[in-house]
Amino acid sequence: MSEQIKVVLTEDELPKQWYNLAADFAHPMPPPVDISGKPIGPEALARIFPMNLIEQEVSTERWIDIPDEIMGYLKIWRPTPLYRARRLEKALGTPAKIYYKNEGVSPAGSHKPNTAVAQAWYNKQFGIKKLTTETGAGQWGSALAFACSLVGGMECKVFMVRISFDQKPFRKMMMRTWGGDCVASPSMETEVGRRILAEDPNTPGSLGIAISEAIEECLRRDDTRYTLGSVLNHVMLHQTVIGQEAQNQMKKIGDYPDVVIGCAGGGSNFAGIAFPFINDRMHGADIRIIATEPQACPTLTRAEYRYDAGDVAMMTPLLPMHSLGHTFVAPPLHAGGLRYHGMAPMVSHAMNEGHIEASSIGQTECYEAAVLFARTEGFIPAPETSHAIAQTIREAKRATEEGKEKTILMNWSGHGLMDLKGYEAYLDGHLQDYPLPDELLQKSQVCMEGLPRP
Ligand SMILES: *Cc1c(COP(=O)(O)O)cnc(C)c1O
């Protein structure tokens, strides 16, 4: 018998509840506030989110049942396989064991459909007919377009950050195929978009701008709500199926991680794998949990913990998070999904409470790691995912130096088959690193002066 490569679960083993880390923090998270610092109640969110999701957003219940219909959607691609990366281990000559959870097997190619199908379903239950959203690399837009077609009877309007819109034309085609409508942001369709285009017709756009446009579009019709693919508490919650499955799979293979690693943009795939293991850690497990972000967008590693808006036009409530400032426009790095200016309040809080660590890595090291991964394990990772791989390789090399057996678990957040332009740039030798200069960091945080502090 050759050695075991993957651990698969049956459909019966799909987790039946989401895990809510908010129930287990020693200190509760600061609430969202308005510009005067006053905590905002659920009603204030009701115009942009349906009440059933707002209830999840503010919930401190530890376990929340996954409705049957949502389980039915998740079963299309879940449980996802856990792989032992034996060929990567061999190439690295490491004593470390490397496992990765393959979230790239979903129809849209990433972890994002885990929350997209839940959000589309709850909105439909609430009588909503149209969803708006923004998308960076196009992963979230395609996940939501897929989810809207799956639940049926739901229009989907996506504002896609201009630079990605140009770099990733096939993402737009995926959205159209699933019946979604995708435009480049900033667009001429909203007031915010028109204003920003008037100031700078050549702007590459940003997630912050696209969010403002999607919210403006949402406010136009009563039967429309807005969705976010990351950052918010209920999104973190929906992703915890990843870590729960991984716990079960590690148990089945008779192993347990010393290190858990995920890449972090808004924080959702990281939260998905990490939060169930943070729960283990709170109960005594000896485990390090690492969020890895781009050097060009170093939210957890270098940005202050502040109250900040989720978008450029400050239409969202102020959230307590590590933030580069809502006016931050990241350099044009290829990991579009990691360019957001803020980090999920729950992930930020987990960091402040000492449950997790963070690292940042430049994109050339990430692509080098991605290419080694593709040439050993076969699957071509998303540029975002490559950050988790690069951190995994760092940990594996450390294990070699220390001569230690170590078990590493990584979340493989998605495939890169729609992101081959970045690979072309890397393989042609055109990629550079953009460590964020200190002056720029200082400058981009100025927009938070005068806002209340957590
Ligand atoms: C969107 C995306 C990310 C980053 O978003 P998070 O909310 O931080 O998970 C990472 N990997 C892939 C493949 C993505 O599509």
The ligand as a Gaussian input file, in Angstrom:
#p B3LYP/6-31G(d) Opt

LIG

0 1
 C      -10.856000      36.373000      -0.851000
 C       -9.768000      35.398000      -0.694000
 C       -8.847000      35.488000       0.356000
 C       -8.822000      36.632000       1.320000
 O       -9.988000      36.869000       2.035000
 P      -10.161000      36.435000       3.548000
 O      -11.446000      36.999000       3.966000
 O       -8.985000      37.002000       4.306000
 O      -10.147000      34.959000       3.548000
 C       -7.895000      34.499000       0.472000
 N       -7.821000      33.483000      -0.409000
 C       -8.682000      33.377000      -1.437000
 C       -8.540000      32.238000      -2.389000
 C       -9.684000      34.325000      -1.607000
 O      -10.549000      34.214000      -2.622000

